[in-house]
Amino acid sequence: MKSGLMALFVAMAALPAYAAENPSITGAGSSAAAPIYRSWADEYKKQSGVSLSYESIGSSAGLKKIRAGETGFGASDVAPPASELLRDGLLLFPIAITGITPVVHLPKGVVAQVRLSSDALARIFMGEVTRWNAQEIVQLNPGVAMPDLAIKVVVRSDGSGTTYNFADYLAKVNAGWKEKYGVKTTVAWPAGFMAVKGSEGVVKAVQETLGAIGYVDYGYVRDNQLHPVQLKNAAGDFMSPSIDAFRTAMNHSDWVSKGEFGSTLTNMAGVGVWPITMGTFVLLPRVGLKADQTQAAMQFFVWALMNGDALVQANNFVRLPDRVQATAFKLMTSIRDPSGNRLGLNLLRITP
């Protein structure tokens, strides 16, 4: 973080003076972001004594909980429109960048080499390509003996930000997908697909099903030793998912050039880009009706943005650009209690 911002917010990152008053923090939402929240929670507990309980229930369910005031913060991989945020009395900012990864379970000797184009991927998830030795897959994988095996498609049954960004990508690259399915957090998948709940459910189903293909956040790929496909990007290059490829996608977006984060990061132009990159977001109330709950969540996110970069990278996420981090801090300072007092001012405490 730039030195000016560091000087402005260093007092907000002081922990011990606040921890005793706020014994726990609650959050709910994105299953893609669950690994980073769990990692942050462990370190935050060590440093502050404050516990964080996070429910990995999917972006849609997380949005419902924060709208109802049932949790300290919501987590989503989808940024609701500004009009909805205003209507619901919420503010939103990103916490990290990641990538959605198609993963497969195929026989040894094939699994580490599979390449797919955007069109082939879309047609698989539309139920139009049904066998791994289909001619269009074979043509993308010269020299690889693609098996005569049914494609078992694993998808999310719950309202999912991962599904939303995956659908956003497919809608950009395939007109048929855009017309039939569009961009949604829940999709009316073709009959015969294996619909499961949460990223954890996708991981388990893919691992247990020969011939499977599913989509999960990259953090689950590394943690569970799943096998990602190589995917052709907008520049025409076959890419493997990686932190560098996610960062490159972000660097070609308004997130870096303008400090704005309203647009998705899928199908970015440029060499070295992973085509299904996405941001993950946090939602907080504009007015903290439960002031202690909101303050505890704010304190946590101040700490996370100031101190959590190493943990972001350790969990296979990409840290935010400085300009976007600055926007996040500015938004938090605007949160008020029911009397109109700015809650952010109460975080400006110096450790004794």
ZAGU-340294 format. One record per residue (C-alpha): residue number from 1; z, x, y negated. Coordinates in Angstrom, 2 decimals. Each point is the difference from the previous one (the first is absolute). Last residue first. Example, Ala and Ser with C-alpha at 12.3 -4.5 7.8 and 13.67 -1.06 7.14 Angstrom:
BEGIN
+-----+---------+---------+---------+
!   k !      c3 !      c1 !      c2 !
+-----+---------+---------+---------+
!   2 !    7.14 !   13.67 !    1.06 !
!   1 !    0.66 !   -1.37 !    3.44 !
+-----+---------+---------+---------+
//
This chain:
BEGIN
+-----+---------+---------+---------+
!   k !      c3 !      c1 !      c2 !
+-----+---------+---------+---------+
! 352 !   24.31 !   -1.39 !   -1.41 !
! 351 !   -3.54 !   -1.19 !    0.82 !
! 350 !   -1.68 !   -1.28 !   -3.14 !
! 349 !   -0.84 !   -3.62 !   -0.26 !
! 348 !   -3.13 !   -1.70 !   -1.31 !
! 347 !   -0.17 !   -2.61 !    2.72 !
! 346 !    1.64 !   -2.65 !   -2.18 !
! 345 !   -2.87 !    0.32 !   -2.48 !
! 344 !   -2.42 !   -1.08 !    2.73 !
! 343 !    1.69 !   -3.37 !    0.19 !
! 342 !   -1.38 !   -0.97 !   -3.40 !
! 341 !    2.12 !   -2.77 !   -1.44 !
! 340 !   -1.67 !   -3.41 !   -0.25 !
! 339 !    3.01 !   -2.07 !    1.07 !
! 338 !   -1.51 !   -0.67 !    3.44 !
! 337 !   -0.26 !    3.79 !    0.61 !
! 336 !   -3.03 !    1.96 !   -1.08 !
! 335 !   -2.72 !    2.17 !    1.55 !
! 334 !   -2.12 !    1.85 !   -2.61 !
! 333 !    1.32 !    3.47 !    0.95 !
! 332 !   -1.47 !   -0.51 !    3.47 !
! 331 !   -3.50 !   -0.47 !   -1.39 !
! 330 !    0.17 !    3.25 !   -1.96 !
! 329 !    1.11 !    1.92 !    3.09 !
! 328 !   -2.92 !   -1.36 !    2.04 !
! 327 !   -2.48 !    0.77 !   -2.78 !
! 326 !    1.19 !    3.61 !   -0.09 !
! 325 !   -0.49 !    0.25 !    3.77 !
! 324 !   -3.58 !   -1.22 !   -0.52 !
! 323 !   -0.71 !    2.69 !   -2.58 !
! 322 !    1.58 !    2.67 !    2.23 !
! 321 !   -2.34 !   -0.86 !    2.89 !
! 320 !    1.84 !   -1.57 !    2.93 !
! 319 !    0.99 !    2.00 !    3.07 !
! 318 !   -2.20 !   -0.15 !    3.12 !
! 317 !    1.39 !   -1.32 !    3.30 !
! 316 !    0.26 !    1.76 !    3.35 !
! 315 !    3.77 !   -0.52 !    0.40 !
! 314 !    0.77 !    3.61 !   -0.92 !
! 313 !   -2.16 !   -0.44 !   -3.11 !
! 312 !    2.06 !   -2.88 !   -1.35 !
! 311 !    3.19 !    1.79 !    1.07 !
! 310 !   -0.93 !    3.00 !   -2.13 !
! 309 !   -0.78 !   -2.30 !   -2.93 !
! 308 !    3.31 !   -1.87 !    0.19 !
! 307 !    1.99 !    1.53 !   -2.83 !
! 306 !   -1.04 !   -1.61 !   -3.28 !
! 305 !   -1.98 !   -2.92 !    1.40 !
! 304 !    2.59 !   -0.68 !    2.70 !
! 303 !    2.99 !    0.41 !   -2.34 !
! 302 !   -1.42 !   -2.47 !   -2.52 !
! 301 !   -0.89 !   -2.24 !    2.93 !
! 300 !    3.58 !   -0.01 !    1.31 !
! 299 !    1.53 !   -0.66 !   -3.40 !
! 298 !   -2.33 !   -2.94 !   -0.49 !
! 297 !    0.99 !   -1.49 !    3.36 !
! 296 !    3.72 !    0.30 !   -0.84 !
! 295 !   -0.63 !   -1.49 !   -3.42 !
! 294 !   -1.77 !   -3.00 !    1.52 !
! 293 !    2.82 !   -0.74 !    2.44 !
! 292 !    2.68 !    0.46 !   -2.67 !
! 291 !   -1.89 !   -2.26 !   -2.43 !
! 290 !   -0.54 !   -2.92 !    2.34 !
! 289 !   -2.07 !   -2.01 !   -2.48 !
! 288 !   -1.85 !    3.23 !   -0.74 !
! 287 !   -2.71 !   -1.10 !   -2.39 !
! 286 !   -3.37 !    1.67 !    0.49 !
! 285 !    0.69 !   -0.10 !    3.74 !
! 284 !   -1.12 !    3.01 !    2.06 !
! 283 !   -3.10 !    0.56 !    2.13 !
! 282 !   -0.86 !    3.27 !    1.74 !
! 281 !   -3.49 !    1.18 !    0.86 !
! 280 !   -2.08 !    1.82 !    2.62 !
! 279 !   -3.34 !    1.50 !   -0.95 !
! 278 !   -3.05 !    0.05 !    2.23 !
! 277 !   -2.64 !    2.32 !    1.49 !
! 276 !   -2.60 !   -1.44 !    2.37 !
! 275 !   -3.02 !    2.25 !   -0.72 !
! 274 !    1.64 !    3.41 !    0.41 !
! 273 !   -1.71 !    2.04 !   -2.71 !
! 272 !   -1.21 !    3.60 !    0.51 !
! 271 !   -3.11 !   -0.35 !   -2.16 !
! 270 !    0.01 !   -2.79 !   -2.55 !
! 269 !   -0.17 !   -3.78 !   -0.36 !
! 268 !    3.04 !   -2.16 !    0.75 !
! 267 !   -0.40 !   -2.46 !    2.88 !
! 266 !    3.57 !   -1.35 !   -0.31 !
! 265 !    2.42 !    0.96 !   -2.75 !
! 264 !    0.79 !   -3.50 !   -1.28 !
! 263 !    0.08 !   -0.72 !   -3.74 !
! 262 !    3.02 !   -0.93 !   -2.11 !
! 261 !    1.48 !    3.51 !   -0.01 !
! 260 !   -0.66 !    1.32 !   -3.49 !
! 259 !    0.89 !    3.56 !   -1.09 !
! 258 !   -3.47 !    0.26 !   -1.53 !
! 257 !   -1.72 !    2.89 !    1.82 !
! 256 !    2.56 !    0.34 !    2.79 !
! 255 !    0.55 !   -3.58 !    1.14 !
! 254 !   -3.45 !   -0.89 !   -1.34 !
! 253 !   -1.46 !    1.51 !    3.17 !
! 252 !   -1.75 !    3.16 !    1.25 !
! 251 !    3.29 !    1.91 !    0.23 !
! 250 !    1.41 !   -2.76 !    2.21 !
! 249 !   -2.78 !    0.54 !    2.54 !
! 248 !    0.64 !    3.76 !   -0.07 !
! 247 !    3.70 !   -0.57 !    0.57 !
! 246 !   -0.73 !   -2.13 !    3.05 !
! 245 !   -2.35 !    2.69 !    1.36 !
! 244 !    2.59 !    2.72 !   -0.63 !
! 243 !    2.70 !   -2.01 !    1.80 !
! 242 !   -2.29 !   -0.35 !    2.98 !
! 241 !   -2.20 !   -2.51 !    1.83 !
! 240 !   -3.03 !    1.55 !    1.74 !
! 239 !   -3.26 !   -0.21 !   -1.87 !
! 238 !   -3.65 !   -0.47 !    0.96 !
! 237 !   -2.07 !    0.62 !   -3.11 !
! 236 !   -2.47 !   -2.47 !   -1.54 !
! 235 !    1.37 !    0.17 !   -3.55 !
! 234 !    1.35 !   -3.55 !    0.39 !
! 233 !    2.09 !    1.08 !    2.98 !
! 232 !   -0.84 !    0.23 !    3.72 !
! 231 !    3.12 !   -0.44 !    2.12 !
! 230 !    1.44 !    2.36 !    2.60 !
! 229 !    2.19 !   -2.00 !    2.31 !
! 228 !    3.76 !    0.41 !    0.22 !
! 227 !    1.86 !    0.72 !    3.27 !
! 226 !    3.69 !   -0.90 !   -0.02 !
! 225 !    2.74 !    2.63 !    0.25 !
! 224 !    2.72 !   -2.52 !   -0.89 !
! 223 !    1.37 !    1.65 !   -3.15 !
! 222 !   -3.38 !    1.31 !   -1.12 !
! 221 !   -1.86 !   -3.27 !    0.37 !
! 220 !    2.94 !   -2.03 !   -1.32 !
! 219 !   -0.09 !    1.95 !   -3.25 !
! 218 !   -3.74 !   -0.63 !   -0.28 !
! 217 !    0.50 !   -3.72 !   -0.52 !
! 216 !   -1.34 !   -2.14 !    2.79 !
! 215 !   -3.26 !   -1.44 !    1.33 !
! 214 !   -0.88 !   -0.99 !    3.57 !
! 213 !   -2.41 !    0.97 !    2.79 !
! 212 !    0.77 !   -0.51 !    3.68 !
! 211 !   -2.07 !    1.05 !    3.02 !
! 210 !    3.08 !    0.69 !    2.12 !
! 209 !    2.89 !   -2.10 !   -1.28 !
! 208 !    3.63 !    1.19 !   -0.05 !
! 207 !   -0.21 !    2.45 !   -2.90 !
! 206 !   -2.10 !   -2.40 !   -2.04 !
! 205 !    2.47 !   -2.85 !    0.51 !
! 204 !    3.04 !    2.13 !   -0.87 !
! 203 !   -1.51 !    1.40 !   -3.20 !
! 202 !   -1.23 !   -3.42 !   -1.12 !
! 201 !    3.45 !   -1.50 !    0.52 !
! 200 !    1.64 !    2.75 !   -2.04 !
! 199 !   -2.47 !   -0.68 !   -2.78 !
! 198 !    1.29 !   -3.55 !   -0.12 !
! 197 !   -0.56 !   -3.06 !    2.18 !
! 196 !   -2.72 !   -0.16 !    2.61 !
! 195 !   -3.43 !   -1.64 !    0.37 !
! 194 !   -1.97 !    1.19 !    3.04 !
! 193 !   -3.57 !   -1.23 !   -0.62 !
! 192 !   -1.40 !   -2.51 !    2.48 !
! 191 !   -1.17 !   -2.54 !   -2.54 !
! 190 !   -1.25 !    1.49 !   -3.25 !
! 189 !    2.57 !    0.68 !   -2.73 !
! 188 !    0.93 !   -2.58 !   -2.62 !
! 187 !    1.29 !    2.66 !   -2.40 !
! 186 !    3.34 !    0.35 !   -1.77 !
! 185 !    0.59 !    2.22 !   -3.04 !
! 184 !   -3.40 !   -0.99 !   -1.36 !
! 183 !   -3.30 !    1.49 !   -1.14 !
! 182 !   -3.07 !   -1.93 !    1.13 !
! 181 !   -0.42 !   -1.23 !    3.58 !
! 180 !   -3.48 !   -1.49 !    0.43 !
! 179 !   -1.84 !    1.01 !   -3.17 !
! 178 !    1.66 !    3.39 !   -0.50 !
! 177 !   -0.26 !    0.84 !    3.72 !
! 176 !   -3.72 !   -0.78 !    0.02 !
! 175 !   -0.58 !    2.00 !   -3.16 !
! 174 !    1.46 !    3.15 !    1.56 !
! 173 !    1.18 !    3.06 !   -1.95 !
! 172 !    2.11 !   -1.49 !   -2.79 !
! 171 !    1.31 !   -2.87 !    2.12 !
! 170 !    1.03 !    2.47 !    2.72 !
! 169 !    2.03 !    2.01 !   -2.51 !
! 168 !    1.76 !   -3.04 !   -1.43 !
! 167 !    0.65 !   -1.23 !    3.55 !
! 166 !    1.83 !    3.26 !    0.80 !
! 165 !    1.85 !   -0.27 !   -3.32 !
! 164 !    1.13 !   -3.55 !    0.77 !
! 163 !    0.80 !    0.79 !    3.63 !
! 162 !    2.29 !    2.84 !   -1.11 !
! 161 !    1.55 !   -2.36 !   -2.52 !
! 160 !    0.89 !   -2.25 !    2.91 !
! 159 !    0.75 !   -3.67 !    0.49 !
! 158 !    0.77 !   -0.11 !    3.71 !
! 157 !   -2.36 !   -0.08 !    3.01 !
! 156 !   -1.18 !    3.59 !   -0.43 !
! 155 !   -2.92 !    1.22 !    2.11 !
! 154 !   -0.72 !    1.69 !    3.35 !
! 153 !   -3.63 !   -0.09 !    1.19 !
! 152 !   -0.59 !    0.67 !    3.71 !
! 151 !   -3.47 !    1.55 !    0.28 !
! 150 !   -1.25 !   -0.44 !    3.57 !
! 149 !   -0.80 !    3.20 !    1.87 !
! 148 !   -3.21 !    1.68 !    1.10 !
! 147 !    1.32 !    3.30 !   -1.31 !
! 146 !   -1.59 !    2.06 !   -2.80 !
! 145 !   -1.22 !    3.28 !    1.50 !
! 144 !    0.00 !    2.09 !   -3.19 !
! 143 !   -3.04 !    2.19 !   -0.65 !
! 142 !   -1.15 !   -2.06 !   -2.94 !
! 141 !    2.77 !   -2.26 !   -1.40 !
! 140 !   -1.48 !   -2.20 !   -2.74 !
! 139 !   -2.93 !   -0.96 !    2.24 !
! 138 !    2.43 !   -0.99 !    2.78 !
! 137 !    1.86 !   -2.30 !   -2.39 !
! 136 !   -3.23 !   -1.77 !   -1.03 !
! 135 !   -1.11 !   -0.24 !    3.63 !
! 134 !    3.13 !   -1.72 !    1.25 !
! 133 !    1.86 !    2.33 !    2.36 !
! 132 !    3.42 !   -0.98 !   -1.36 !
! 131 !   -0.65 !   -3.67 !    0.66 !
! 130 !    0.46 !   -3.10 !   -2.19 !
! 129 !   -1.99 !    0.45 !   -3.18 !
! 128 !   -0.26 !   -3.39 !   -1.74 !
! 127 !    3.71 !   -0.87 !    0.04 !
! 126 !    0.30 !    0.15 !   -3.79 !
! 125 !    2.39 !    2.96 !    0.35 !
! 124 !   -2.61 !    1.90 !    2.02 !
! 123 !   -2.72 !   -0.97 !   -2.49 !
! 122 !    2.03 !    1.38 !   -2.91 !
! 121 !    0.66 !    3.31 !    1.77 !
! 120 !   -3.68 !    0.36 !    0.92 !
! 119 !   -1.02 !   -0.68 !   -3.60 !
! 118 !    2.48 !    2.50 !   -1.44 !
! 117 !   -1.26 !    2.64 !    2.42 !
! 116 !    2.05 !    1.07 !    3.00 !
! 115 !    0.66 !    3.36 !    1.63 !
! 114 !    2.00 !    0.57 !    3.18 !
! 113 !    0.85 !    3.60 !    0.88 !
! 112 !    3.69 !    0.14 !    0.94 !
! 111 !   -0.10 !   -3.06 !    2.28 !
! 110 !   -3.00 !    0.99 !    2.06 !
! 109 !    1.22 !    2.87 !    2.18 !
! 108 !    3.00 !   -2.01 !    1.14 !
! 107 !   -0.78 !   -3.69 !    0.44 !
! 106 !    0.32 !   -2.28 !   -3.05 !
! 105 !    2.87 !   -1.38 !   -2.06 !
! 104 !   -1.21 !   -0.27 !   -3.59 !
! 103 !    1.30 !    0.20 !   -3.57 !
! 102 !   -1.55 !   -1.27 !   -3.24 !
! 101 !    1.99 !    1.59 !   -2.83 !
! 100 !    1.23 !   -1.51 !   -3.23 !
!  99 !    0.85 !    2.66 !   -2.57 !
!  98 !    2.96 !    0.79 !   -2.23 !
!  97 !    0.95 !    0.20 !   -3.67 !
!  96 !    3.55 !   -0.23 !   -1.36 !
!  95 !    2.52 !   -1.99 !   -2.05 !
!  94 !   -2.17 !   -2.53 !   -1.79 !
!  93 !    1.25 !   -2.27 !   -2.81 !
!  92 !    0.69 !   -3.71 !   -0.29 !
!  91 !    1.84 !   -2.36 !   -2.29 !
!  90 !    1.19 !   -3.47 !    0.92 !
!  89 !    0.79 !   -3.25 !   -1.81 !
!  88 !   -1.99 !   -2.13 !    2.44 !
!  87 !   -2.46 !   -1.31 !   -2.58 !
!  86 !   -0.34 !    3.45 !   -1.60 !
!  85 !   -0.65 !    1.63 !    3.38 !
!  84 !   -2.50 !   -2.73 !    0.85 !
!  83 !   -1.92 !    0.48 !   -3.26 !
!  82 !    0.00 !    3.79 !    0.46 !
!  81 !   -1.79 !   -0.41 !    3.33 !
!  80 !    1.97 !    0.96 !    3.13 !
!  79 !   -0.15 !    3.70 !    0.97 !
!  78 !   -0.38 !    0.19 !    3.78 !
!  77 !    1.70 !    2.62 !    2.16 !
!  76 !    3.26 !   -1.80 !   -0.61 !
!  75 !    3.70 !    0.76 !   -0.25 !
!  74 !    2.57 !   -2.40 !   -1.43 !
!  73 !    3.21 !    0.98 !   -1.70 !
!  72 !    3.67 !   -0.95 !   -0.08 !
!  71 !   -0.44 !   -2.77 !    2.53 !
!  70 !    0.31 !   -3.78 !    0.18 !
!  69 !   -1.10 !   -0.65 !   -3.58 !
!  68 !   -2.48 !   -2.64 !    1.18 !
!  67 !   -2.96 !    1.91 !   -1.44 !
!  66 !    1.42 !    3.17 !    1.57 !
!  65 !    0.09 !   -1.63 !    3.43 !
!  64 !   -3.44 !   -1.60 !   -0.19 !
!  63 !   -1.59 !    3.29 !   -1.06 !
!  62 !    1.62 !    1.76 !    2.95 !
!  61 !   -1.35 !   -2.64 !    2.37 !
!  60 !   -3.53 !    0.58 !   -1.29 !
!  59 !    0.32 !    3.79 !    0.15 !
!  58 !    1.16 !    0.20 !    3.60 !
!  57 !    3.45 !   -0.33 !    1.60 !
!  56 !    1.36 !    3.56 !    0.01 !
!  55 !    3.48 !   -0.91 !   -1.23 !
!  54 !    1.70 !    2.79 !   -1.98 !
!  53 !    3.76 !    0.55 !   -0.30 !
!  52 !    0.92 !    2.72 !   -2.50 !
!  51 !    3.46 !    1.55 !    0.00 !
!  50 !    1.63 !    1.71 !   -2.97 !
!  49 !    2.14 !    3.10 !    0.68 !
!  48 !   -1.94 !    1.77 !   -2.74 !
!  47 !   -1.54 !    3.19 !    1.38 !
!  46 !    0.20 !   -0.61 !    3.74 !
!  45 !   -0.83 !   -3.71 !   -0.36 !
!  44 !   -3.00 !    0.87 !   -2.18 !
!  43 !   -1.27 !    2.38 !    2.69 !
!  42 !    0.15 !   -2.61 !    2.75 !
!  41 !   -1.39 !   -2.76 !   -2.23 !
!  40 !   -2.94 !    2.16 !   -1.10 !
!  39 !   -1.00 !    0.53 !    3.63 !
!  38 !    0.38 !   -3.68 !    0.82 !
!  37 !   -1.94 !   -1.03 !   -3.09 !
!  36 !   -2.79 !    2.46 !    0.84 !
!  35 !   -0.29 !   -1.17 !    3.59 !
!  34 !   -0.04 !   -3.69 !   -1.03 !
!  33 !   -2.98 !    0.35 !   -2.35 !
!  32 !   -2.56 !   -1.31 !    2.50 !
!  31 !    2.43 !   -2.77 !    1.00 !
!  30 !   -0.14 !   -1.37 !   -3.52 !
!  29 !    2.74 !   -2.46 !   -0.90 !
!  28 !    3.76 !    0.00 !   -0.49 !
!  27 !    2.66 !    1.72 !   -2.08 !
!  26 !    3.77 !   -0.02 !   -0.21 !
!  25 !    2.28 !    2.49 !   -1.75 !
!  24 !    3.62 !    0.76 !    0.89 !
!  23 !    3.41 !    1.12 !   -1.27 !
!  22 !   -0.63 !   -0.44 !   -3.73 !
!  21 !    3.05 !    0.86 !   -2.15 !
!  20 !    0.84 !    3.20 !    1.88 !
!  19 !   -3.56 !    1.26 !   -0.33 !
!  18 !   -0.30 !   -0.13 !   -3.76 !
!  17 !    1.97 !    3.03 !   -1.15 !
!  16 !   -1.16 !    1.94 !    3.06 !
!  15 !   -3.75 !   -0.37 !   -0.57 !
!  14 !   -1.43 !    1.55 !   -3.16 !
!  13 !   -3.78 !   -0.66 !    0.11 !
!  12 !    0.07 !   -2.04 !   -3.19 !
!  11 !    1.26 !    3.01 !   -1.93 !
!  10 !   -3.11 !    1.95 !    0.95 !
!   9 !   -2.18 !   -2.77 !   -1.37 !
!   8 !   -1.11 !    1.18 !   -3.44 !
!   7 !    0.19 !    3.73 !    0.73 !
!   6 !   -2.08 !   -0.40 !    3.15 !
!   5 !   -2.52 !   -2.11 !   -1.88 !
!   4 !   -0.48 !    2.77 !   -2.53 !
!   3 !   -0.14 !    2.67 !    2.73 !
!   2 !   -2.89 !   -1.60 !    1.87 !
!   1 !    0.76 !   -1.18 !    3.52 !
+-----+---------+---------+---------+
//
